Amino acid sequence: MTRKLVCIVCGRKFPQGQGVVISIEGKEYTFHSKSCAIKFLRRVIDEAQELGIKRIMDSVEKEFIEELKRREELRKKVI
């Protein structure tokens, strides 16, 4: 029998294997949908701005941009 999880944003119950689960340092945050996960993460980012999260976000953005550039280079046709 599948385990039931509870969304921490809206309280909806859903079976394990569905929804969104974010694990950070051994703690699981469960959301029944991506919209609940985004709502939670937006609030986390808003509150974390005081702690200097911009530096971290810039670093992660740079990593994603570099990955996109690498994938673009692989897609180019060599004639």
N, C-alpha and C positions, 0 to 999 in steps of 0.2 A: 504494500500500500504506500502511495506517495505521501511524503511529508507536506503539510500545509504551512505556507509562509504567510506573514502578514506585512502589508505595505506600511512603512513607517510614516508616510505622508497622508494617505487617505484611509488607512485601516482595512482595506479590502484584503480578503484571504484569497490565496492562489496556490496551485500545486507547485512543488519543487520542479524545476526544469523550465518553468515559464517565468516571465517577468525579467527584472534586472536585479542582479546581486553584485554589489561592490564590496570587495574585501580589502580592508586596510589594517595592517598590523594585527591580523587575527580576528578583527571584528567585522561582522557582516552587516551591511546595510541593504535591506530588501525593499524593492519597489515593484508594484504590480504592472507598471507600464513605463515607457521611456519618458512620458510627460511628467510623471511623478518624480522620476530620477532627475530630470532637468530642473524641476521646481526646487528640489532639495539642493542640488549643486549650485544653482544660482544664489540661493540664500547663503550657502557656505562661502562662495566667492565674495559676496557682498560683505560678509562679516570678517573675512580673512584679509580684506584689503588693508586693514589697519596693521596687519602683521607682515606686510611686505610681500604679498603673494605676486605682485606684478613681475618681480624678477624671475620667479619660478615660471610664470605663464609665458614670459618672453623666451625663456630657455626652451620650453616645450614647443612653442610656436616655431622657433628656429629649427628644431629637430624635424618637425613635420614638413617644413618648407624644404629642407635638405633632402628628405625622403622623396618628396614629390619631384624634385629636380632629378634625382637618381632614376626614378621610374620613367620620367620623360626622356632621359638620355637613352634608356634601354628600348623605348618604343620607336626612336628615330630610325628610319631606314638608311642603311649605308649603301650608296650607289657607287 
